[in-house]
């Protein structure tokens, strides 16, 4: 017979951080705003929960949203000490806008062959200017060639679990076989946001001057002082339509809005704004449990000591409608009739169930927080007798 323990309501526990394991979608009857785009997603950045979506797994042309993966791969190479932000990159002819017909009419940082540019500045050129030339220069520096870099991009596609994404270019110009989805881009954006803070800060920069040319970030939501947007990226080609990924943070409540196939530059911004405002007004992110903090204690037969604290080994958060926070309860279930020594610290012994009234919202592993060794012979005999009574 499984043991069940009632824990607590989560009303009023509004604490924030950057990790969570939770359900993938919201089972609550909230009405999101109508969105005029081919596909879209609103994600809670802390938990990864999808708060609302339309055609989230429709495969579409990413256009310059591809550059999010380009930047992510470069940042991983920096983390792995393969390159540094201060490396000086010699610009090759393949990264020269005037000498590459593929780049005609496209976004550029306006690099010239032979220029010496740091990785940091090239990254700013990718993110702020959406520079296709900067993408090529970084790909050459990191991987030796564009094709090798694309292979790295698709390797990270697999590592991040982006099941509907494949890249063919480092910059996002139209190419057969290149596609992604609103859901996959939200997952990628969340990984970028949770990475290096100084790297993510580039997505909030409003302009860049290079070679005497000043260009503004195409994400117009950065100028909306009421929205608190600090990233991420826009993209457009004729086949893709107008795309944008916007993330905002109010207090510590961060959301990610993805719009694909918008109707115009202003239209994509308007749709992203609607999602972010609705999400911030409708939801809270609640810390349910703290890593390593006791949420109960259980008897352990034949053990020294006879009690073990139980809880989680990671901080656990859940995004909830503000109107539902007071109704949410949590209980844990031990997965065996009796706990018996020995127990290892971190050994899973059951699960935590989070419910709203009679509806289960999520479940999480329950662990023994300390090791329990076998007791001496006298205690074991005494426990044996007590169990048989």
Secondary structure, 3 states (H helix, E strand, C coil): CCEEEEEEECCCCCCCCCCCCCCCECCCCCCCCCCCCCEEEEEECCCCCEEEEECCCCCECCHHHHHHHHHHHHHHHHHCCCCCCCCEEECCHHHCHHHCHHHCCCCCCCCCCCCEEEHHHHHHHHHCCCCHHHHHHHHHHHHCCHHHHHHHHHHHHHHCCCCCCECCCCCCCCCCCCEECHHHHHHHHHHHHCCCHHHHHHHHCCEEEECCEEEECCCHHHHCCCCCEEEEEEEEECCCEEEEEEEEEECCEEEEEEEEEECCHHHHHHHHHHHHHHHHHHEEEEEEECECCCCEEEECECEECCEEEEEECCCEEEEEECCCHHHEEEEEEECCCCCECCECCCCEEEEEEEEECCEEEEEEEEEECCCEEECCHHHHHHHHHHHHC
